[in-house]
Amino acid sequence: MKSYIVGVGMTKFEKPETREWQYWDMVREAGTQALQDAAVTYDQVEQVPVGHCFQPSTAGQRAAYELGLTGVPVYNVNNNCATGSTALMLARQFVEGGLNDCVLALGFEKMTRGALGGGSEGGDFKTSPVARHYGIMAARHGFEMTPPTAQIFGNAAREHMEKYGTTEAQLAAVGAKNHRHSTNNPYAQFQDAYTVDEILAARTVHHPLTKLQCSPTSDGAAAAVVVSERFVERHGLEPKAVEITAQAMTTDTGESFASGSCVDAVGQPMSRAAARQAYEASGLGIEDVDVVELHDCFSVNELLTYEALGMCAPGESGKLVESGATTYGGRWVVNPSGGLISKGHPLGATGIAQAAELTWQLRGEAGARQVEGARVGLAHNIGLGGAAVVTVLRRP
C-alpha cells in the first residue's frame, strides 16, 4: 500500500527563550497548519506519533490535545536527532501496513540556550547512551573541554582532512552555502549570508569547526499528515499529494566502531546503509534526485553525507561543495531551507521539517528558494547513538 504526505506545517525555528510560548503552543501552530494544508480535520486522524527529546514522557499527549480530544492513540518518540523522521516513519508504517488511512506525525522541541550535552551530566560519559561512541573518540583524540558533539564531529573533520586533504575552506563552504540558502526561508532561525572568510573567522567551537558551521539549539515544531492512496482518492487530494516512495532506518553495526574512526562513529556507515536500502526499495538512485534536505548538524556531516548518499566518491566531498554542484545551478540543491546550520535544529522537529521543505519543493510552493523542476526529493536525518533515516519523496 502506498503512503502520501498531503499536508505539512511548521513554526518558525527560533533561538530558545526568544518567544514566550510552550511546546504545546508550537504544536498547535504547526499541526493546525498541516491539517489545514491537507483540508483534513483532527477527528479524521487515527493515530499520532509525536517526536520530542527533552520533555516529559507524555508531553506528546499534552501537545496533541491542543488539536483535539478524540481519544486516538498518541505515541511519544525519542531517537535523538533522528526523532522527527522516526515519528514520520511510524506514520508511514501505520498507513502502508493497512492499519490506518490518516495519521498525523508531529515533532517539537523547547530547548535551552547553549551547546548540547553529550547525553550525561557532568561530562561523565560512562553511563551515557553514547559512551561507546565517545570512547572511540577519546581513544584516538583524547577528550577536551569543548562541547562533546562538536568535539566528535570536529575530530571526524580532522580525520577527513588528514586522509583526503579536505580543507578548512571546503568545510566553511558548506556553512556559506546553507546560510545563503536560508536568506529565502522565512521559517529559518538565521537569515543572514556569510562569506567563506567570515565563517572561517568566526569563533572556533572545536577545531576546525567554527560557530557558523554548527547547528544551534532551537525552539520549534513541525507536522505532516500522512494518508493512504484510497484516502487521497476519496477526498480529492491529488493536487496536494507527495508520495513517500521509500524510507529506511538503520542503526549502528560493528562497522561504526571497528575502525576506531570518528567518521564511522558519527554515523557515515549508518547513512550509507540507509541510503542503499531506500534506493533499492524505490528503484531510484541519487542520479534521479533533484533536491536534498540532509542532516548538516555540523558542516563536516554534510560532506560525510554526500559520500554516504553516493553523490561523490569517498574523499571527494570537499571538492563537490566547492564546485557548486550542491547549490542552485548545480547537479543537486542541498538544504535549500538553510539546513540545520542556519534553519535551526529543534531535535524532535528536524526530520519532519525536512519533509515539509521537500513537500513544498515538489509541489512548486517553495517561493524564492524553489528548485526548478523538482520531482524527486531525498531527506536524510541522523541521530548519534544511533539512527539514520533516509526518505525518498516523489511527486506523482
HELIX and SHEET records of a PDB file:
HELIX    1   1 TYR A   23  ALA A   38  1                                  16    
HELIX    2   2 TYR A   42  GLN A   44  5                                   3    
HELIX    3   3 ALA A   59  ALA A   64  1                                   6    
HELIX    4   4 ASN A   80  ALA A   82  5                                   3    
HELIX    5   5 THR A   83  GLU A   96  1                                  14    
HELIX    6   6 GLU A  121  GLY A  123  5                                   3    
HELIX    7   7 ALA A  131  HIS A  141  1                                  11    
HELIX    8   8 PRO A  148  TYR A  164  1                                  17    
HELIX    9   9 GLU A  168  SER A  182  1                                  15    
HELIX   10  10 VAL A  196  ALA A  201  1                                   6    
HELIX   11  11 LYS A  211  GLN A  213  5                                   3    
HELIX   12  12 GLU A  229  HIS A  235  1                                   7    
HELIX   13  13 GLU A  255  ALA A  258  1                                   4    
HELIX   14  14 CYS A  262  ALA A  265  1                                   4    
HELIX   15  15 GLN A  268  SER A  282  1                                  15    
HELIX   16  16 ILE A  286  ASP A  288  5                                   3    
HELIX   17  17 SER A  299  ALA A  308  1                                  10    
HELIX   18  18 SER A  317  SER A  323  1                                   7    
HELIX   19  19 GLY A  339  LYS A  343  1                                   5    
HELIX   20  20 LEU A  347  ARG A  363  1                                  17    
HELIX   21  21 GLY A  367  ARG A  369  5                                   3    
SHEET    1   A10 VAL A  74  VAL A  77  0                                        
SHEET    2   A10 VAL A  48  GLY A  51  1                                        
SHEET    3   A10 CYS A 102  GLU A 109  1                                        
SHEET    4   A10 GLY A 220  SER A 228 -1                                        
SHEET    5   A10 SER A   3  MET A  10 -1                                        
SHEET    6   A10 VAL A 242  THR A 250 -1                                        
SHEET    7   A10 ALA A 387  ARG A 394 -1                                        
SHEET    8   A10 VAL A 376  GLY A 383 -1                                        
SHEET    9   A10 VAL A 291  GLU A 293  1                                        
SHEET   10   A10 VAL A 333  VAL A 334  1                                        
SHEET    1   B 2 THR A 204  HIS A 206  0                                        
SHEET    2   B 2 LEU A 209  THR A 210 -1                                        
END                                                                             
